[in-house]
Amino acid sequence: MRVNGIPVIDVSPLESGSVAALGKVAEELCLAARTVGFFYIENHGVGQDQLDAVVEIAREFFDASEEKKSTVSISPFHRGWLSMGEAKMYGSAEADLKESFIWGLDIPADDPDFLAGGRLLAPNRWPKFLPGMRETLMDYFDAAQACGTRLLRALATGLEIDPELFLREFDKPVSRGSLIYYPSDLSRLRQEEYGAAPHTDYGTMTLLYQDQVGGLQIRGRDGAWVDATPIEGTYVVNIGDLLARWSNDRFESTAHRVLGSGGRARYSVGLFLDPNWDATVRPVTEDGEAAKYGAVGCAEYIMDRYDEAFAYRRDGLVGSGS
């Protein structure tokens, strides 16, 4: 099944342990990753009640006053609230019209990686006015991360390499969760201004749960923009630049954007899946094939893109506390 050319894949067999079922799903996922770079997944193992709870927390958080949200403003370690205008995709003339709340592994303050500084491994910033937020988001993070690792294992299987190759350095990942809010009042949209401007994701893989408002589009190989129409209960998954590089460009990292939502607020929940901070990514090659890229550190690759994309990193705030 496809929707606007984007495959819809039932990934329930990935939890069954059946070798034959895994092989079939792996083949479908690899085909989608090679030819589109985007696909929907259904029966992914994250319950609808859990997804609904996360969206409800997002509504409560973004409906709060700026004074309350600013108590958890973004830290130098990329945790907390990004206000409107703090994210700008490369090449875009204007900042994105969205707010975000970002969290990751719940690292304690005495963790060696946090004490080392600057590693995107840090305590999360939880608002006191939403006491249930921490438990809801951490439970969700664990469930979505588990889904993402199943997908990476299947993609490796589809490439006929060690199924654990993409996961060898994934025991302390720098994956991030993000609640994303696009406001209903986009009357100030200009020609080069978007909810999210055209871009590719720079990490390994993104799992996006979107509400039913719509607005996400992907760019096809012919250059035309295609709607990633919301399908209830599914994730929209896309390959990031790092995984495209890791696969030696077998997998496609596809540009996408978010348009205005016709006067309706839009909410989505992203999980940006990435390996450990000190992981090294080397392109996977076939016999006799040359690597198109040299080895690169996950930290180096991601930090370069962060410094480009986020205003707080350009405005001298990095390193000024947690």
C-alpha positions as CSV (number, residue, x, y, z in Angstrom):
1,M,0.0,0.0,0.0
2,R,1.1,3.5,-0.8
3,V,-0.3,7.0,0.0
4,N,0.8,9.7,-2.4
5,G,3.7,7.4,-3.4
6,I,4.9,6.9,0.2
7,P,4.9,3.2,1.2
8,V,2.8,2.1,4.3
9,I,4.6,-0.9,5.9
10,D,3.2,-3.2,8.6
11,V,6.2,-3.7,11.0
12,S,4.5,-6.0,13.5
13,P,6.5,-9.0,12.3
14,L,9.7,-7.3,13.7
15,E,8.4,-8.2,17.2
16,S,7.5,-11.8,16.4
17,G,11.1,-13.2,16.1
18,S,10.2,-15.0,12.9
19,V,13.2,-15.0,10.6
20,A,11.0,-15.3,7.5
21,A,8.8,-12.5,8.6
22,L,11.8,-10.3,9.4
23,G,13.2,-10.9,6.0
24,K,10.0,-9.7,4.2
25,V,9.7,-6.6,6.3
26,A,13.4,-5.8,5.9
27,E,13.1,-6.1,2.2
28,E,10.1,-3.6,2.2
29,L,11.9,-1.2,4.4
30,C,15.1,-1.2,2.4
31,L,13.2,-0.7,-0.8
32,A,11.4,2.4,0.7
33,A,14.7,3.7,2.1
34,R,16.4,3.3,-1.3
35,T,13.7,4.8,-3.4
36,V,11.7,7.3,-1.4
37,G,13.6,7.9,1.9
38,F,10.2,8.1,3.7
39,F,7.7,5.5,4.7
40,Y,4.8,5.1,7.1
41,I,4.9,2.3,9.6
42,E,1.8,0.7,11.2
43,N,1.5,-1.8,14.1
44,H,4.8,-0.4,15.4
45,G,4.4,-1.4,19.0
46,V,3.8,2.0,20.5
47,G,0.2,2.1,21.8
48,Q,-2.3,4.7,20.8
49,D,-3.1,5.6,24.4
50,Q,0.6,6.4,24.9
51,L,0.7,8.5,21.8
52,D,-2.5,10.4,22.8
53,A,-1.0,11.0,26.3
54,V,2.1,12.6,24.8
55,V,0.1,14.8,22.5
56,E,-2.0,15.9,25.4
57,I,1.1,16.8,27.4
58,A,2.3,18.8,24.4
59,R,-0.9,20.8,24.3
60,E,-0.7,21.5,28.0
61,F,2.9,22.7,27.8
62,F,2.5,24.9,24.7
63,D,-0.7,26.4,26.0
64,A,1.2,27.6,29.1
65,S,2.4,31.2,29.4
66,E,5.8,32.2,28.1
67,E,6.8,33.0,31.6
68,K,6.1,29.4,32.7
69,K,7.8,27.8,29.6
70,S,10.8,30.0,30.0
71,T,11.6,28.3,33.3
72,V,12.8,25.4,31.1
73,S,14.4,27.4,28.3
74,I,16.8,25.5,26.1
75,S,20.1,24.6,27.8
76,P,23.5,24.5,26.1
77,F,23.0,20.7,26.0
78,H,19.9,21.0,23.8
79,R,17.3,20.2,26.5
80,G,14.2,22.2,27.1
81,W,12.0,24.8,25.4
82,L,12.9,26.4,22.0
83,S,10.7,29.4,21.6
84,M,9.4,30.7,18.3
85,G,12.2,31.8,15.9
86,E,15.0,29.8,17.6
87,A,15.3,27.2,14.8
88,K,16.3,28.0,11.2
89,M,17.0,25.4,8.6
90,Y,20.1,25.8,6.5
91,G,19.5,28.0,3.4
92,S,16.3,29.4,4.7
93,A,15.7,33.2,4.8
94,E,13.6,33.1,7.9
95,A,13.3,31.2,11.1
96,D,10.8,28.4,11.4
97,L,7.4,29.2,12.8
98,K,7.3,26.6,15.5
99,E,8.0,26.0,19.2
100,S,9.7,22.8,20.5
101,F,10.3,21.0,23.7
102,I,13.4,18.7,23.6
103,W,14.4,15.9,25.9
104,G,16.6,12.7,25.7
105,L,18.0,10.1,28.1
106,D,17.4,11.2,31.6
107,I,21.1,11.8,32.5
108,P,21.9,12.5,36.2
109,A,23.9,15.5,37.2
110,D,26.8,13.4,38.3
111,D,27.1,11.4,35.1
112,P,30.6,11.5,33.7
113,D,29.4,12.4,30.2
114,F,27.6,15.4,31.5
115,L,30.5,16.5,33.7
116,A,32.8,16.3,30.7
117,G,30.6,19.0,29.1
118,G,29.2,19.7,25.7
119,R,28.2,16.2,24.8
120,L,24.4,16.5,24.4
121,L,24.2,14.1,27.3
122,A,22.7,16.0,30.2
123,P,19.9,16.3,32.7
124,N,16.5,17.0,31.0
125,R,14.7,20.2,32.0
126,W,11.3,19.3,33.4
127,P,8.7,22.1,34.2
128,K,7.4,22.2,37.7
129,F,4.0,23.2,36.5
130,L,3.5,19.9,34.7
131,P,4.6,17.2,37.2
132,G,3.4,14.3,35.1
133,M,5.5,15.3,32.1
134,R,8.7,13.5,33.0
135,E,7.1,10.1,33.4
136,T,4.9,10.4,30.3
137,L,7.8,11.5,28.1
138,M,10.4,9.2,29.4
139,D,8.1,6.2,29.0
140,Y,7.4,7.3,25.5
141,F,11.1,7.9,24.7
142,D,11.9,4.3,25.7
143,A,9.0,2.8,23.6
144,A,9.8,4.9,20.5
145,Q,13.6,4.2,20.8
146,A,12.9,0.5,21.0
147,C,10.8,0.8,17.8
148,G,13.6,2.7,16.1
149,T,16.2,0.1,17.0
150,R,14.0,-2.6,15.5
151,L,13.9,-0.6,12.3
152,L,17.6,-0.2,12.2
153,R,18.1,-3.9,12.8
154,A,15.7,-4.7,9.9
155,L,17.4,-2.2,7.6
156,A,20.8,-3.9,8.3
157,T,19.2,-7.3,7.6
158,G,17.9,-6.0,4.3
159,L,21.4,-4.9,3.3
160,E,22.6,-8.4,4.1
161,I,25.1,-7.2,6.7
162,D,25.3,-7.9,10.5
163,P,21.9,-7.1,11.8
164,E,23.5,-5.3,14.8
165,L,25.9,-3.2,12.8
166,F,24.0,0.1,13.2
167,L,23.4,-0.7,16.9
168,R,26.9,-1.6,18.1
169,E,27.3,1.8,19.7
170,F,23.8,2.5,20.9
171,D,23.8,1.7,24.6
172,K,23.9,5.4,25.6
173,P,22.5,7.2,22.5
174,V,22.2,10.9,21.9
175,S,18.7,10.4,20.5
176,R,16.3,13.3,21.2
177,G,12.6,13.5,21.6
178,S,10.8,16.7,20.5
179,L,7.3,18.0,21.1
180,I,6.6,20.4,18.2
181,Y,3.9,23.0,18.0
182,Y,2.9,25.0,14.9
183,P,0.6,27.8,15.9
184,S,-2.7,28.4,14.2
185,D,-2.0,32.1,13.4
186,L,0.4,32.0,10.5
187,S,-0.9,35.2,9.0
188,R,2.7,36.5,8.9
189,L,3.9,33.8,6.6
190,R,6.0,35.2,3.8
191,Q,7.3,33.6,0.7
192,E,10.4,32.1,2.3
193,E,8.8,31.3,5.7
194,Y,7.5,28.0,6.8
195,G,6.4,26.0,9.8
196,A,9.6,24.1,9.0
197,A,11.6,25.2,5.9
198,P,12.7,22.6,3.3
199,H,15.5,20.5,4.8
200,T,16.9,17.0,5.3
201,D,17.3,15.6,8.8
202,Y,20.9,15.3,9.7
203,G,20.9,12.3,12.0
204,T,20.3,8.6,11.6
205,M,16.5,8.2,11.4
206,T,13.4,10.2,12.5
207,L,10.1,8.7,13.7
208,L,7.4,11.3,13.5
209,Y,3.9,11.0,15.0
210,Q,1.7,13.7,13.5
211,D,-1.8,14.8,14.4
212,Q,-4.5,14.9,11.7
213,V,-4.1,18.6,10.7
214,G,-1.5,17.9,8.0
215,G,1.1,20.1,6.4
216,L,4.1,17.8,6.1
217,Q,5.4,17.4,2.5
218,I,8.3,15.5,1.0
219,R,10.1,16.3,-2.2
220,G,10.0,13.6,-4.8
221,R,12.8,12.7,-7.2
222,D,11.1,14.8,-9.9
223,G,11.3,17.8,-7.6
224,A,7.6,18.0,-6.9
225,W,6.3,18.3,-3.3
226,V,4.0,15.5,-2.1
227,D,1.8,15.5,1.0
228,A,2.7,13.1,3.7
229,T,-1.0,12.8,4.6
230,P,-1.6,11.9,8.2
231,I,-2.7,8.3,8.8
232,E,-4.0,7.7,12.2
233,G,-1.9,5.5,14.4
234,T,1.1,5.5,12.1
235,Y,4.6,7.0,12.3
236,V,6.1,8.7,9.3
237,V,9.7,7.6,9.2
238,N,12.5,9.2,7.3
239,I,16.2,8.4,6.7
240,G,18.6,11.1,7.9
241,D,21.8,12.3,6.3
242,L,24.0,10.3,8.7
243,L,22.3,7.0,7.8
244,A,22.5,7.8,4.1
245,R,26.2,8.3,4.6
246,W,26.5,5.1,6.7
247,S,24.8,3.1,4.0
248,N,27.2,4.6,1.4
249,D,24.2,6.4,-0.2
250,R,22.1,3.3,-0.7
251,F,19.5,4.9,1.5
252,E,18.0,8.3,0.5
253,S,17.8,11.3,2.9
254,T,14.9,13.2,1.4
255,A,14.1,16.9,1.7
256,H,10.8,17.8,3.4
257,R,9.0,20.8,4.8
258,V,5.9,21.8,6.8
259,L,3.5,24.3,5.4
260,G,0.9,26.5,7.2
261,S,-2.0,24.5,8.6
262,G,-5.0,26.6,7.4
263,G,-5.7,28.4,10.7
264,R,-5.4,25.3,12.9
265,A,-2.8,24.6,15.5
266,R,-0.6,21.5,14.6
267,Y,1.2,19.2,17.0
268,S,3.7,16.5,16.2
269,V,6.1,14.3,18.2
270,G,9.5,13.5,16.8
271,L,12.1,11.0,17.9
272,F,15.5,11.7,16.3
273,L,17.4,8.5,16.6
274,D,21.2,8.6,16.9
275,P,24.0,6.4,18.3
276,N,26.3,7.1,21.2
277,W,28.1,10.5,21.4
278,D,31.5,8.9,20.6
279,A,30.3,6.5,18.0
280,T,32.2,6.4,14.7
281,V,30.3,6.0,11.4
282,R,32.0,4.3,8.6
283,P,30.2,3.7,5.3
284,V,29.1,0.1,4.7
285,T,30.4,-1.1,1.3
286,E,30.0,-4.2,-0.8
287,D,32.9,-6.2,-2.1
288,G,34.9,-4.2,-4.5
289,E,33.0,-1.0,-3.8
290,A,34.7,2.2,-2.6
291,A,33.5,4.2,0.3
292,K,32.0,7.5,-0.8
293,Y,32.9,9.1,2.6
294,G,35.5,8.9,5.2
295,A,34.8,7.9,8.8
296,V,33.1,10.6,10.9
297,G,32.3,10.9,14.6
298,C,28.6,11.1,15.5
299,A,29.5,14.0,17.8
300,E,31.3,16.0,15.2
301,Y,28.6,15.5,12.6
302,I,25.7,16.4,14.7
303,M,27.3,19.3,16.5
304,D,28.2,21.0,13.2
305,R,24.6,20.9,12.1
306,Y,23.3,22.0,15.5
307,D,25.5,25.1,15.5
308,E,24.1,26.0,12.1
309,A,20.5,25.4,12.9
310,F,19.8,26.8,16.4
311,A,19.9,30.5,17.4
312,Y,20.9,29.8,21.0
313,R,24.1,28.2,19.7
314,R,25.0,31.2,17.6
315,D,24.2,33.8,20.2
316,G,26.9,32.9,22.7
317,L,24.8,30.9,25.1
318,V,26.6,27.6,24.7
319,G,28.5,26.5,27.8
320,S,26.6,28.8,30.2
321,G,25.0,26.2,32.4
322,S,22.4,23.5,32.3
